[in-house]
Amino acid sequence: MTNETFTIAIDGPAAAGKGTLSRRIADQYGFHHLDTGLTYRATAKALLDAGLPLNDEAVAGKIAREVELAGLDRDILSKHEIGEAASKIAVMPAVRRALVEAQRRFSTKAPGTVLDGRDIGTVVCPNAAVKFYVTASPEVRARRRYDEILGKGLTADFDAIFEDVKRRDERDTGRADSPLKPADDAHLLDTSEMSIEAAFQAAQSIIDAVLSRTA
C-alpha cells in the first residue's frame, strides 16, 4: 500500500463468491479490479495457442512475463481446457514469480485496487489495507458451479463437479509454493448460508471503517 493507493486483498477457494464480491467492491469504490486467476489462465491459453508444452517451466515462465493484464476476457479464459492447463502451470515457481510481480504492479494503481485469488493477502499484497478470506463448504460451492452450468443451457454431473472442487482444494492448499490459506489478519466471510448481498454489506462496513481511519 502506498500513500495514493488503497489495496483490498480477497482470497478463497473456487466458487466461494470472491469474484462476484470483488467486482461489487471495485464498482462501489471506483477501484481497479484484477481476478488473478485469469492471469494464470491467460498464460495457459498463450501456451496452448502457440502449441507450446505445458511441462516446460522455462518456456511457461517466459510466456507469463509477457502476459498483458489489461483486457483479460473472462468468457474466453473460463473454458474448461484452459482451466486444466492453468492448473498445471500454476504450480511452477517461475510462472508464479512472473505473475506475482505483474499483480503487484497492478496493485499500485490509484486510487485503489481489489485483487482476488488464492495468495493475495499472504504473498502478493501482504500489506493490503483490508484482507478478506471468502469461503463456503465444498458441497455449496459445487452446487453453485452446477447451477451456473445448467443456467447456461449446458449439461453437468454434480458428483463430478463435487469431486473436482475437492481436488482443486487439495491442490491449492497442499502446494509448496504459495498455498491457499487465510492471511493472519484476514476477515473471514463464510458464504455457505450468506447471500452475496449480505457478504457485500459485511465487507463494505469493514472497508468503510478502515477508510475513515486512513482519511
N, CA, C and O of each residue as an XYZ file, in Angstrom:
860
protein
N       0.841     -1.197      0.000
C       0.000      0.000      0.000
C       0.880      1.252      0.000
O       1.841      1.344      0.763
N       0.539      2.216     -0.866
C       1.259      3.471     -0.901
C       0.343      4.558     -0.365
O      -0.804      4.295     -0.004
N       0.860      5.788     -0.314
C       0.042      6.892      0.158
C      -1.127      7.162     -0.789
O      -2.134      7.735     -0.374
N      -1.007      6.757     -2.061
C      -2.019      7.064     -3.055
C      -2.949      5.882     -3.342
O      -4.001      6.062     -3.955
N      -2.577      4.693     -2.912
C      -3.326      3.507     -3.300
C      -3.875      2.769     -2.091
O      -3.179      2.564     -1.097
N      -5.150      2.371     -2.197
C      -5.807      1.590     -1.155
C      -6.059      0.205     -1.741
O      -6.854      0.055     -2.669
N      -5.394     -0.791     -1.208
C      -5.479     -2.136     -1.779
C      -6.324     -3.058     -0.907
O      -6.179     -3.099      0.315
N      -7.213     -3.796     -1.573
C      -8.060     -4.777     -0.896
C      -7.726     -6.152     -1.463
O      -7.806     -6.363     -2.673
N      -7.356     -7.079     -0.599
C      -6.981     -8.441     -0.998
C      -8.104     -9.402     -0.636
O      -8.570     -9.420      0.503
N      -8.537    -10.201     -1.609
C      -9.629    -11.148     -1.376
C      -9.202    -12.536     -1.835
O      -8.968    -12.759     -3.023
N      -9.103    -13.458     -0.900
C      -8.692    -14.825     -1.199
C      -9.819    -15.798     -0.897
O     -10.788    -15.464     -0.215
N      -9.670    -17.016     -1.421
C     -10.640    -18.055     -1.127
C     -10.649    -19.117     -2.204
O     -10.094    -18.920     -3.285
N     -11.278    -20.243     -1.912
C     -11.343    -21.345     -2.882
C     -12.312    -21.049     -4.019
O     -13.047    -20.062     -3.983
N     -12.305    -21.913     -5.027
C     -13.165    -21.742     -6.196
C     -14.641    -21.764     -5.818
O     -15.067    -22.549     -4.971
N     -15.419    -20.886     -6.463
C     -16.881    -20.835     -6.335
C     -17.367    -20.444     -4.944
O     -18.494    -20.761     -4.562
N     -16.510    -19.752     -4.186
C     -16.940    -19.285     -2.864
C     -17.664    -17.943     -2.962
O     -18.321    -17.515     -2.013
N     -17.539    -17.281     -4.114
C     -18.193    -15.987     -4.300
C     -17.241    -14.815     -4.294
O     -17.680    -13.666     -4.350
N     -15.932    -15.080     -4.226
C     -14.982    -13.971     -4.093
C     -14.911    -13.097     -5.345
O     -14.673    -11.893     -5.250
N     -15.116    -13.703     -6.521
C     -15.068    -12.924     -7.750
C     -16.209    -11.928     -7.834
O     -16.004    -10.751     -8.130
N     -17.423    -12.418     -7.567
C     -18.599    -11.547     -7.579
C     -18.462    -10.449     -6.529
O     -18.758     -9.284     -6.796
N     -18.013    -10.824     -5.340
C     -17.828     -9.856     -4.265
C     -16.767     -8.818     -4.637
O     -16.944     -7.626     -4.388
N     -15.673     -9.276     -5.231
C     -14.586     -8.363     -5.612
C     -15.057     -7.332     -6.619
O     -14.730     -6.150     -6.506
N     -15.828     -7.778     -7.609
C     -16.320     -6.837     -8.624
C     -17.297     -5.835     -8.019
O     -17.291     -4.661     -8.389
N     -18.137     -6.293     -7.091
C     -19.065     -5.373     -6.416
C     -18.303     -4.309     -5.641
O     -18.642     -3.127     -5.697
N     -17.277     -4.733     -4.919
C     -16.487     -3.795     -4.117
C     -15.760     -2.803     -5.010
O     -15.737     -1.607     -4.721
N     -15.168     -3.290     -6.093
C     -14.447     -2.399     -7.008
C     -15.398     -1.363     -7.604
O     -15.050     -0.187     -7.710
N     -16.593     -1.797     -7.993
C     -17.584     -0.871     -8.546
C     -18.015      0.159     -7.506
O     -18.173      1.340     -7.813
N     -18.203     -0.304     -6.278
C     -18.670      0.577     -5.207
C     -17.689      1.712     -4.934
O     -18.098      2.852     -4.716
N     -16.401      1.400     -4.946
C     -15.398      2.394     -4.557
C     -14.645      3.002     -5.748
O     -13.782      3.861     -5.564
N     -14.970      2.560     -6.959
C     -14.272      3.090     -8.121
C     -12.826      2.637     -8.192
O     -11.958      3.367     -8.669
N     -12.570      1.415     -7.709
C     -11.213      0.863     -7.712
C     -11.003     -0.050     -8.923
O     -11.962     -0.538     -9.522
N      -9.750     -0.267     -9.264
C      -9.391     -1.207    -10.326
C      -9.509     -2.630     -9.779
O      -9.184     -2.884     -8.620
N      -9.978     -3.557    -10.622
C     -10.151     -4.939    -10.175
C      -9.324     -5.892    -11.013
O      -9.223     -5.736    -12.230
N      -8.726     -6.890    -10.353
C      -7.997     -7.933    -11.063
C      -8.329     -9.292    -10.469
O      -8.122     -9.535     -9.280
N      -8.848    -10.174    -11.317
C      -9.017    -11.585    -10.965
C      -7.695    -12.251    -11.312
O      -7.420    -12.521    -12.481
N      -6.876    -12.514    -10.302
C      -5.523    -13.011    -10.591
C      -5.529    -14.410    -11.188
O      -4.566    -14.808    -11.843
N      -6.611    -15.163    -10.967
C      -6.704    -16.481    -11.574
C      -6.685    -16.402    -13.090
O      -6.195    -17.310    -13.761
N      -7.224    -15.305    -13.631
C      -7.239    -15.140    -15.083
C      -5.833    -14.946    -15.638
O      -5.589    -15.246    -16.807
N      -4.907    -14.449    -14.822
C      -3.534    -14.265    -15.327
C      -2.882    -15.624    -15.590
O      -2.104    -15.772    -16.533
N      -3.201    -16.613    -14.755
C      -2.677    -17.970    -14.975
C      -3.370    -18.598    -16.184
O      -2.738    -19.308    -16.967
N      -4.658    -18.337    -16.333
C      -5.389    -18.866    -17.483
C      -4.910    -18.223    -18.785
O      -4.828    -18.890    -19.816
N      -4.595    -16.929    -18.734
C      -4.101    -16.243    -19.928
C      -2.744    -16.810    -20.346
O      -2.462    -16.960    -21.534
N      -1.915    -17.119    -19.362
C      -0.620    -17.739    -19.656
C      -0.825    -19.104    -20.298
O      -0.177    -19.442    -21.288
N      -1.735    -19.885    -19.719
C      -2.016    -21.217    -20.265
C      -2.565    -21.132    -21.679
O      -2.174    -21.916    -22.543
N      -3.469    -20.185    -21.926
C      -4.043    -20.033    -23.258
C      -2.966    -19.668    -24.283
O      -2.970    -20.171    -25.406
N      -2.043    -18.787    -23.882
C      -0.963    -18.392    -24.791
C      -0.093    -19.593    -25.149
O       0.336    -19.735    -26.294
N       0.165    -20.453    -24.171
C       0.946    -21.668    -24.433
C       0.196    -22.603    -25.374
O       0.776    -23.141    -26.318
N      -1.092    -22.792    -25.115
C      -1.908    -23.672    -25.959
C      -1.997    -23.129    -27.383
O      -1.857    -23.876    -28.352
N      -2.231    -21.824    -27.499
C      -2.377    -21.211    -28.824
C      -1.099    -21.343    -29.654
O      -1.145    -21.490    -30.875
N       0.048    -21.286    -28.956
C       1.332    -21.368    -29.655
C       1.812    -22.809    -29.831
O       2.867    -23.052    -30.417
N       1.024    -23.767    -29.313
C       1.415    -25.170    -29.420
C       2.638    -25.510    -28.588
O       3.399    -26.420    -28.918
N       2.817    -24.761    -27.498
C       3.980    -24.977    -26.639
C       3.651    -25.973    -25.531
O       2.487    -26.108    -25.154
N       4.661    -26.676    -25.002
C       4.412    -27.682    -23.963
C       3.991    -27.040    -22.646
O       4.366    -25.908    -22.343
N       3.207    -27.783    -21.872
C       2.752    -27.299    -20.574
C       3.651    -27.770    -19.435
O       3.401    -27.459    -18.270
N       4.696    -28.518    -19.776
C       5.577    -29.061    -18.731
C       6.984    -28.477    -18.773
O       7.896    -29.002    -18.134
N       7.164    -27.380    -19.531
C       8.479    -26.731    -19.621
C       8.419    -25.433    -18.835
O       7.864    -24.440    -19.303
N       8.994    -25.445    -17.634
C       8.873    -24.288    -16.744
C       9.526    -23.042    -17.312
O       9.002    -21.943    -17.135
N      10.655    -23.184    -17.987
C      11.347    -22.027    -18.551
C      10.487    -21.337    -19.611
O      10.386    -20.111    -19.645
N       9.874    -22.142    -20.469
C       9.010    -21.598    -21.518
C       7.775    -20.939    -20.904
O       7.393    -19.834    -21.290
N       7.162    -21.621    -19.955
C       5.958    -21.085    -19.309
C       6.272    -19.786    -18.568
O       5.474    -18.849    -18.590
N       7.418    -19.731    -17.919
C       7.821    -18.520    -17.206
C       8.015    -17.352    -18.155
O       7.646    -16.222    -17.835
N       8.588    -17.615    -19.313
C       8.787    -16.562    -20.328
C       7.448    -16.036    -20.811
O       7.264    -14.824    -20.927
N       6.514    -16.927    -21.092
C       5.182    -16.519    -21.541
C       4.470    -15.719    -20.445
O       3.797    -14.728    -20.731
N       4.621    -16.151    -19.200
C       3.974    -15.461    -18.080
C       4.457    -14.017    -17.968
O       3.680    -13.126    -17.624
N       5.731    -13.785    -18.256
C       6.276    -12.428    -18.170
C       5.713    -11.517    -19.257
O       5.788    -10.293    -19.149
N       5.147    -12.118    -20.304
C       4.638    -11.336    -21.436
C       3.122    -11.111    -21.378
O       2.566    -10.425    -22.235
N       2.466    -11.677    -20.387
C       1.000    -11.570    -20.301
C       0.576    -10.129    -20.006
O       1.114     -9.474    -19.112
N      -0.402     -9.657    -20.782
C      -0.969     -8.323    -20.566
C      -2.159     -8.437    -19.615
O      -3.083     -9.211    -19.863
N      -2.136     -7.669    -18.534
C      -3.220     -7.758    -17.561
C      -4.461     -6.981    -17.994
O      -5.551     -7.197    -17.464
N      -4.293     -6.080    -18.958
C      -5.444     -5.327    -19.459
C      -6.194     -6.192    -20.477
O      -5.590     -6.851    -21.323
N      -7.503     -6.170    -20.372
C      -8.313     -6.850    -21.368
C      -8.378     -8.361    -21.251
O      -8.577     -9.043    -22.256
N      -8.215     -8.902    -20.049
C      -8.367    -10.346    -19.864
C      -9.847    -10.702    -20.053
O     -10.704    -10.171    -19.347
N     -10.144    -11.579    -20.983
C     -11.526    -11.920    -21.326
C     -12.001    -13.118    -20.502
O     -11.598    -14.255    -20.748
N     -12.858    -12.844    -19.525
C     -13.319    -13.889    -18.606
C     -14.041    -15.016    -19.347
O     -13.842    -16.189    -19.030
N     -14.878    -14.671    -20.332
C     -15.652    -15.692    -21.036
C     -14.749    -16.666    -21.781
O     -14.947    -17.880    -21.719
N     -13.756    -16.129    -22.486
C     -12.829    -16.989    -23.232
C     -11.961    -17.805    -22.282
O     -11.763    -19.003    -22.485
N     -11.444    -17.152    -21.245
C     -10.499    -17.804    -20.341
C     -11.173    -18.786    -19.377
O     -10.488    -19.549    -18.697
N     -12.497    -18.774    -19.313
C     -13.209    -19.675    -18.402
C     -13.401    -21.074    -18.973
O     -13.924    -21.952    -18.286
N     -12.989    -21.294    -20.208
C     -13.168    -22.609    -20.820
C     -12.439    -23.685    -20.027
O     -11.350    -23.459    -19.498
N     -13.059    -24.860    -19.955
C     -12.553    -25.943    -19.120
C     -11.123    -26.346    -19.472
O     -10.299    -26.543    -18.578
N     -10.823    -26.470    -20.760
C      -9.480    -26.930    -21.147
C      -8.395    -25.924    -20.770
O      -7.254    -26.296    -20.496
N      -8.771    -24.641    -20.760
C      -7.809    -23.623    -20.337
C      -7.582    -23.723    -18.836
O      -6.459    -23.566    -18.357
N      -8.659    -23.987    -18.096
C      -8.530    -24.157    -16.650
C      -7.657    -25.341    -16.279
O      -6.863    -25.274    -15.341
N      -7.813    -26.429    -17.028
C      -6.989    -27.616    -16.773
C      -5.519    -27.317    -17.037
O      -4.647    -27.721    -16.267
N      -5.249    -26.603    -18.134
C      -3.865    -26.247    -18.467
C      -3.293    -25.280    -17.426
O      -2.128    -25.382    -17.042
N      -4.135    -24.338    -16.977
C      -3.681    -23.367    -15.986
C      -3.285    -24.044    -14.682
O      -2.333    -23.625    -14.025
N      -4.019    -25.095    -14.307
C      -3.715    -25.790    -13.053
C      -2.350    -26.469    -13.108
O      -1.706    -26.667    -12.078
N      -1.915    -26.824    -14.309
C      -0.614    -27.486    -14.462
C       0.537    -26.495    -14.355
O       1.572    -26.807    -13.766
N       0.362    -25.298    -14.922
C       1.468    -24.329    -14.889
C       1.469    -23.480    -13.618
O       2.479    -22.865    -13.277
N       0.322    -23.450    -12.914
C       0.223    -22.595    -11.729
C       1.113    -23.066    -10.587
O       1.392    -22.303     -9.663
N       1.561    -24.322    -10.645
C       2.432    -24.836     -9.582
C       3.904    -24.546     -9.861
O       4.757    -24.845     -9.025
N       4.216    -23.967    -11.025
C       5.608    -23.716    -11.402
C       6.104    -22.411    -10.768
O       5.519    -21.352    -10.998
N       7.186    -22.480     -9.968
C       7.704    -21.268     -9.315
C       8.028    -20.134    -10.288
O       7.789    -18.969     -9.967
N       8.562    -20.444    -11.460
C       8.914    -19.388    -12.416
C       7.676    -18.654    -12.902
O       7.705    -17.436    -13.082
N       6.589    -19.384    -13.116
C       5.331    -18.781    -13.548
C       4.765    -17.919    -12.427
O       4.335    -16.790    -12.663
N       4.765    -18.449    -11.212
C       4.214    -17.711    -10.081
C       5.015    -16.429     -9.832
O       4.430    -15.380     -9.563
N       6.331    -16.506     -9.917
C       7.154    -15.301     -9.696
C       6.807    -14.216    -10.708
O       6.631    -13.053    -10.345
N       6.709    -14.602    -11.981
C       6.430    -13.628    -13.038
C       5.065    -12.984    -12.848
O       4.926    -11.768    -12.976
N       4.064    -13.790    -12.547
C       2.714    -13.255    -12.429
C       2.519    -12.480    -11.129
O       1.776    -11.499    -11.103
N       3.172    -12.903    -10.057
C       3.084    -12.150     -8.800
C       3.673    -10.750     -8.982
O       3.118     -9.773     -8.479
N       4.791    -10.650     -9.696
C       5.381     -9.332     -9.969
C       4.398     -8.449    -10.732
O       4.242     -7.270    -10.414
N       3.733     -9.023    -11.743
C       2.763     -8.265    -12.528
C       1.565     -7.854    -11.670
O       1.065     -6.735    -11.784
N       1.115     -8.764    -10.816
C      -0.021     -8.466     -9.945
C       0.331     -7.369     -8.946
O      -0.502     -6.516     -8.641
N       1.548     -7.386     -8.441
C       1.976     -6.338     -7.503
C       2.017     -4.975     -8.190
O       1.635     -3.966     -7.598
N       2.479     -4.947     -9.435
C       2.485     -3.682    -10.175
C       1.056     -3.171    -10.341
O       0.791     -1.979    -10.194
N       0.145     -4.087    -10.649
C      -1.267     -3.704    -10.800
C      -1.803     -3.115     -9.493
O      -2.570     -2.152     -9.516
N      -1.407     -3.683     -8.367
C      -1.965     -3.276     -7.071
C      -1.613     -1.847     -6.677
O      -2.199     -1.303     -5.741
N      -0.657     -1.228     -7.386
C      -0.245      0.140     -7.036
C      -1.059      1.199     -7.766
O      -0.808      2.390     -7.588
N      -2.030      0.796     -8.584
C      -2.829      1.763     -9.332
C      -3.683      2.617     -8.384
O      -4.290      2.106     -7.443
N      -3.713      3.904     -8.651
C      -4.547      4.821     -7.866
C      -5.938      4.898     -8.496
O      -6.067      4.708     -9.705
N      -6.980      5.172     -7.708
C      -6.948      5.453     -6.270
C      -6.955      4.196     -5.393
O      -6.706      4.273     -4.190
N      -7.238      3.049     -5.996
C      -7.276      1.826     -5.204
C      -7.454      0.613     -6.093
O      -7.805      0.728     -7.267
N      -7.207     -0.549     -5.515
C      -7.313     -1.791     -6.272
C      -7.951     -2.888     -5.425
O      -7.832     -2.906     -4.200
N      -8.633     -3.801     -6.118
C      -9.179     -5.004     -5.497
C      -8.625     -6.186     -6.267
O      -8.881     -6.319     -7.464
N      -7.873     -7.040     -5.605
C      -7.311     -8.232     -6.239
C      -7.892     -9.456     -5.567
O      -7.912     -9.548     -4.339
N      -8.370    -10.408     -6.378
C      -8.856    -11.646     -5.781
C      -8.109    -12.836     -6.354
O      -7.713    -12.843     -7.520
N      -7.925    -13.848     -5.504
C      -7.179    -15.026     -5.924
C      -7.007    -16.016     -4.788
O      -7.901    -16.204     -3.963
N      -5.835    -16.649     -4.760
C      -5.547    -17.671     -3.752
C      -4.480    -17.230     -2.745
O      -4.429    -17.742     -1.627
N      -3.625    -16.276     -3.144
C      -2.492    -15.907     -2.285
C      -2.275    -14.394     -2.240
O      -1.144    -13.929     -2.097
N      -3.359    -13.629     -2.363
C      -3.217    -12.172     -2.418
C      -2.800    -11.608     -1.058
O      -1.826    -10.861     -0.960
N      -3.547    -11.974     -0.011
C      -3.250    -11.440      1.310
C      -1.988    -11.994      1.934
O      -1.381    -11.356      2.794
N      -1.588    -13.192      1.501
C      -0.411    -13.830      2.098
C       0.880    -13.573      1.332
O       1.948    -13.486      1.936
N       0.796    -13.449     -0.001
C       2.009    -13.349     -0.823
C       2.040    -12.100     -1.697
O       3.003    -11.335     -1.651
N       1.001    -11.892     -2.487
C       1.023    -10.808     -3.472
C       0.979     -9.435     -2.802
O       1.811     -8.575     -3.091
N       0.019     -9.232     -1.916
C      -0.158     -7.937     -1.250
C      -0.280     -8.114      0.261
O      -1.344     -7.868      0.830
N       0.812     -8.545      0.920
C       0.741     -8.782      2.368
C       0.479     -7.519      3.177
O       0.083     -7.599      4.340
N       0.698     -6.341      2.566
C       0.457     -5.079      3.265
C      -0.847     -4.424      2.836
O      -1.039     -3.228      3.060
N      -1.747     -5.189      2.221
C      -3.036     -4.634      1.797
C      -3.772     -4.005      2.976
O      -3.687     -4.488      4.105
N      -4.490     -2.930      2.699
C      -5.206     -2.209      3.763
C      -6.291     -3.067      4.388
O      -6.522     -3.014      5.596
N      -6.964     -3.870      3.545
C      -8.036     -4.751      4.028
C      -7.878     -6.107      3.346
O      -7.603     -6.185      2.148
N      -8.055     -7.170      4.124
C      -7.966     -8.528      3.575
C      -9.218     -9.312      3.955
O      -9.703     -9.244      5.084
N      -9.725    -10.060      2.975
C     -10.859    -10.939      3.221
C     -10.500    -12.351      2.784
O      -9.738    -12.553      1.838
N     -11.064    -13.321      3.492
C     -10.978    -14.722      3.063
C     -12.408    -15.199      2.914
O     -13.128    -15.353      3.901
N     -12.819    -15.436      1.666
C     -14.190    -15.815      1.355
C     -14.241    -17.322      1.121
O     -13.522    -17.849      0.272
N     -15.081    -18.003      1.868
C     -15.133    -19.458      1.745
C     -16.578    -19.938      1.804
O     -17.493    -19.159      2.073
N     -16.770    -21.210      1.553
C     -18.068    -21.886      1.666
C     -17.767    -23.372      1.642
O     -16.678    -23.782      1.239
N     -18.721    -24.176      2.069
C     -18.489    -25.616      2.101
C     -18.311    -26.144      0.677
O     -18.850    -25.560     -0.264
N     -17.559    -27.246      0.500
C     -17.377    -27.825     -0.840
C     -18.712    -28.167     -1.511
O     -18.863    -27.987     -2.719
N     -19.675    -28.658     -0.733
C     -20.977    -29.005     -1.302
C     -21.687    -27.782     -1.875
O     -22.240    -27.831     -2.974
N     -21.667    -26.697     -1.126
C     -22.315    -25.465     -1.585
C     -21.620    -24.928     -2.829
O     -22.284    -24.482     -3.764
N     -20.305    -24.966     -2.848
C     -19.565    -24.442     -3.998
C     -19.782    -25.294     -5.242
O     -19.877    -24.773     -6.353
N     -19.858    -26.605     -5.048
C     -20.131    -27.495     -6.180
C     -21.535    -27.248     -6.716
O     -21.746    -27.250     -7.929
N     -22.492    -27.034     -5.823
C     -23.872    -26.768     -6.247
C     -23.945    -25.466     -7.044
O     -24.666    -25.386     -8.039
N     -23.208    -24.455     -6.614
C     -23.204    -23.181     -7.348
C     -22.634    -23.371     -8.755
O     -23.184    -22.858     -9.729
N     -21.541    -24.105     -8.849
C     -20.927    -24.338    -10.154
C     -21.878    -25.148    -11.049
O     -22.002    -24.883    -12.244
N     -22.539    -26.130    -10.449
C     -23.506    -26.971    -11.173
C     -24.670    -26.124    -11.701
O     -25.047    -26.228    -12.868
N     -25.232    -25.287    -10.823
C     -26.357    -24.443    -11.218
C     -25.948    -23.430    -12.285
O     -26.728    -23.102    -13.179
N     -24.713    -22.940    -12.178
C     -24.206    -21.975    -13.160
C     -24.143    -22.607    -14.555
O     -24.520    -21.982    -15.546
N     -23.667    -23.840    -14.616
C     -23.558    -24.542    -15.902
C     -24.943    -24.815    -16.482
O     -25.180    -24.607    -17.672
N     -25.857    -25.284    -15.626
C     -27.224    -25.539    -16.096
C     -27.899    -24.251    -16.571
O     -28.684    -24.257    -17.519
N     -27.573    -23.149    -15.891
C     -28.145    -21.860    -16.259
C     -27.724    -21.393    -17.640
O     -28.384    -20.552    -18.251
N     -26.624    -21.943    -18.125
C     -26.138    -21.600    -19.469
C     -26.704    -22.548    -20.524
O     -26.327    -22.496    -21.695
N     -27.632    -23.429    -20.078
C     -28.238    -24.358    -21.014
C     -27.381    -25.572    -21.326
O     -27.637    -26.287    -22.295
N     -26.354    -25.805    -20.496
C     -25.458    -26.938    -20.705
C     -25.802    -28.059    -19.730
O     -26.584    -27.856    -18.801
N     -25.229    -29.226    -19.934
C     -25.443    -30.343    -19.020
C     -24.251    -30.483    -18.086
O     -23.136    -30.088    -18.426
N     -24.489    -31.040    -16.922
C     -23.419    -31.182    -15.941
C     -23.703    -32.362    -15.023
O     -24.850    -32.775    -14.851
N     -22.644    -32.891    -14.444
C     -22.722    -34.004    -13.497
C     -22.302    -33.465    -12.133
O     -21.133    -33.145    -11.916
N     -23.271    -33.367    -11.209
C     -22.965    -32.776     -9.902
C     -21.848    -33.526     -9.185
O     -20.948    -32.899     -8.625
N     -21.890    -34.848     -9.192
C     -20.868    -35.629     -8.481
C     -19.477    -35.367     -9.038
O     -18.509    -35.279     -8.283
N     -19.373    -35.242    -10.362
C     -18.080    -34.971    -10.983
C     -17.581    -33.582    -10.594
O     -16.393    -33.395    -10.330
N     -18.489    -32.612    -10.559
C     -18.114    -31.254    -10.163
C     -17.671    -31.226     -8.707
O     -16.693    -30.564     -8.360
N     -18.394    -31.947     -7.857
C     -18.051    -32.013     -6.430
C     -16.652    -32.599     -6.236
O     -15.866    -32.085     -5.441
N     -16.347    -33.668     -6.959
C     -15.012    -34.277     -6.863
C     -13.946    -33.316     -7.378
O     -12.849    -33.252     -6.823
N     -14.260    -32.570     -8.433
C     -13.317    -31.603     -8.990
C     -13.033    -30.483     -7.996
O     -11.889    -30.051     -7.849
N     -14.084    -30.010     -7.308
C     -13.913    -28.968     -6.293
C     -12.986    -29.458     -5.182
O     -12.097    -28.730     -4.741
N     -13.197    -30.682     -4.739
C     -12.358    -31.228     -3.662
C     -10.910    -31.403     -4.130
O      -9.979    -31.143     -3.368
N     -10.716    -31.844     -5.387
C      -9.353    -31.993     -5.923
C      -8.643    -30.650     -5.998
O      -7.466    -30.542     -5.654
N      -9.366    -29.623     -6.450
C      -8.762    -28.290     -6.544
C      -8.393    -27.758     -5.169
O      -7.345    -27.134     -4.998
N      -9.257    -28.007     -4.185
C      -8.960    -27.572     -2.823
C      -7.679    -28.232     -2.312
O      -6.822    -27.572     -1.725
N      -7.558    -29.539     -2.541
C      -6.364    -30.266     -2.087
C      -5.110    -29.740     -2.773
O      -4.065    -29.573     -2.144
N      -5.233    -29.479     -4.081
C      -4.082    -28.981     -4.840
C      -3.693    -27.581     -4.374
O      -2.509    -27.286     -4.209
N      -4.702    -26.705     -4.159
C      -4.424    -25.320     -3.781
C      -3.868    -25.198     -2.363
O      -2.964    -24.401     -2.111
N      -4.412    -25.990     -1.444
C      -3.960    -25.883     -0.049
C      -2.683    -26.682      0.203
O      -1.958    -26.409      1.159
N      -2.409    -27.663     -0.647
C      -1.273    -28.545     -0.406
C      -0.005    -28.199     -1.138
O       1.044    -28.786     -0.872
N      -0.079    -27.238     -2.074
C       1.131    -26.938     -2.853
C       2.177    -26.256     -1.973
O       1.844    -25.555     -1.017
N       3.432    -26.471     -2.311
C       4.534    -25.932     -1.518
C       4.687    -24.429     -1.705
O       5.029    -23.715     -0.763
N       4.434    -23.948     -2.922
C       4.627    -22.529     -3.240
C       3.299    -21.789     -3.140
O       2.379    -22.049     -3.916
N       3.198    -20.866     -2.185
C       2.010    -20.021     -2.010
C       0.707    -20.804     -1.866
O      -0.207    -20.625     -2.671
N       0.606    -21.668     -0.855
C      -0.628    -22.432     -0.678
C      -1.804    -21.532     -0.311
O      -1.630    -20.454      0.256
N      -3.001    -22.001     -0.648
C      -4.216    -21.271     -0.293
C      -4.440    -21.363      1.208
O      -4.576    -22.455      1.758
N      -4.476    -20.207      1.867
C      -4.776    -20.151      3.299
C      -5.116    -18.704      3.649
O      -4.678    -17.782      2.960
N      -5.892    -18.498      4.713
C      -6.223    -17.128      5.098
C      -4.994    -16.419      5.653
O      -4.189    -17.023      6.361
N      -4.854    -15.140      5.333
C      -3.827    -14.335      5.987
C      -4.210    -14.212      7.455
O      -5.388    -14.271      7.806
N      -3.213    -14.043      8.305
C      -3.480    -13.971      9.747
C      -4.442    -12.836     10.102
O      -5.207    -12.937     11.061
N      -4.395    -11.751      9.315
C      -5.234    -10.589      9.623
C      -6.421    -10.451      8.661
O      -6.980     -9.365      8.513
N      -6.800    -11.550      8.011
C      -7.926    -11.509      7.074
C      -9.257    -11.626      7.809
O      -9.363    -12.314      8.825
N     -10.255    -10.953      7.286
C     -11.628    -11.067      7.801
C     -12.292    -12.241      7.089
O     -12.300    -12.295      5.859
N     -12.844    -13.174      7.845
C     -13.459    -14.371      7.272
C     -14.917    -14.105      6.906
O     -15.699    -13.610      7.718
N     -15.267    -14.450      5.650
C     -16.647    -14.369      5.196
C     -17.044    -15.747      4.678
O     -16.592    -16.163      3.612
N     -17.887    -16.456      5.428
C     -18.350    -17.776      5.010
C     -19.701    -17.596      4.332
O     -20.689    -17.249      4.978
N     -19.735    -17.837      3.013
C     -20.953    -17.594      2.245
C     -21.806    -18.846      2.073
O     -22.707    -18.866      1.234
N     -21.537    -19.887      2.850
C     -22.329    -21.123      2.745
C     -23.817    -20.838      2.911
O     -24.648    -21.378      2.180
N     -24.142    -19.988      3.874
C     -25.540    -19.636      4.122
C     -25.730    -18.119      4.109
O     -26.646    -17.586      4.736
N     -24.844    -17.441      3.384
C     -24.880    -15.979      3.303
C     -25.008    -15.567      1.841
O     -24.263    -16.060      0.994
N     -25.930    -14.682      1.538
C     -26.061    -14.198      0.167
C     -24.880    -13.292     -0.172
O     -24.201    -12.779      0.717
N     -24.647    -13.105     -1.468
C     -23.578    -12.204     -1.884
C     -23.865    -10.790     -1.396
O     -22.947    -10.054     -1.035
N     -25.151    -10.407     -1.385
C     -25.512     -9.070     -0.910
C     -25.137     -8.908      0.569
O     -24.604     -7.874      0.970
N     -25.421     -9.934      1.369
C     -25.077     -9.875      2.793
C     -23.563     -9.831      2.969
O     -23.055     -9.107      3.825
N     -22.845    -10.603      2.160
C     -21.378    -10.602      2.227
C     -20.831     -9.227      1.836
O     -19.887     -8.723      2.445
N     -21.443     -8.631      0.810
C     -21.017     -7.298      0.377
C     -21.245     -6.262      1.478
O     -20.381     -5.421      1.726
N     -22.395     -6.321      2.134
C     -22.681     -5.361      3.203
C     -21.681     -5.506      4.350
O     -21.219     -4.516      4.917
N     -21.355     -6.763      4.682
C     -20.380     -7.006      5.750
C     -19.009     -6.462      5.360
O     -18.330     -5.823      6.164
N     -18.610     -6.727      4.106
C     -17.308     -6.253      3.623
C     -17.266     -4.732      3.583
O     -16.270     -4.118      3.966
N     -18.354     -4.132      3.116
C     -18.395     -2.683      2.988
C     -18.221     -1.990      4.338
O     -17.536     -0.971      4.432
N     -18.836     -2.538      5.373
C     -18.721     -1.910      6.694
C     -17.282     -1.958      7.197
O     -16.809     -1.022      7.842
N     -16.590     -3.056      6.898
C     -15.186     -3.186      7.308
C     -14.311     -2.212      6.521
O     -13.459     -1.532      7.091
N     -14.530     -2.152      5.210
C     -13.729     -1.255      4.360
C     -13.955      0.197      4.748
O     -13.004      0.972      4.852
N     -15.221      0.568      4.963
C     -15.522      1.954      5.337
C     -14.840      2.353      6.646
O     -14.362      3.479      6.789
N     -14.801      1.427      7.588
C     -14.161      1.715      8.863
C     -12.656      1.968      8.690
O     -12.091      2.855      9.331
N     -12.026      1.190      7.830
C     -10.586      1.379      7.576
C     -10.352      2.662      6.795
O      -9.420      3.408      7.093
N     -11.189      2.925      5.798
C     -11.046      4.150      5.022
C     -11.187      5.394      5.899
O     -10.475      6.379      5.706
N     -12.111      5.345      6.866
C     -12.318      6.517      7.728
C     -11.104      6.772      8.613
O     -10.814      7.911      8.979
N     -10.395      5.683      8.953
C      -9.187      5.851      9.783
C      -8.001      6.360      8.983
O      -7.101      6.995      9.533
N      -7.998      6.080      7.673
C      -6.841      6.463      6.850
C      -7.072      7.773      6.101
O      -6.177      8.274      5.420
N      -8.289      8.328      6.233
C      -8.610      9.562      5.506
C      -7.801     10.739      6.038
O      -7.941     11.858      5.545
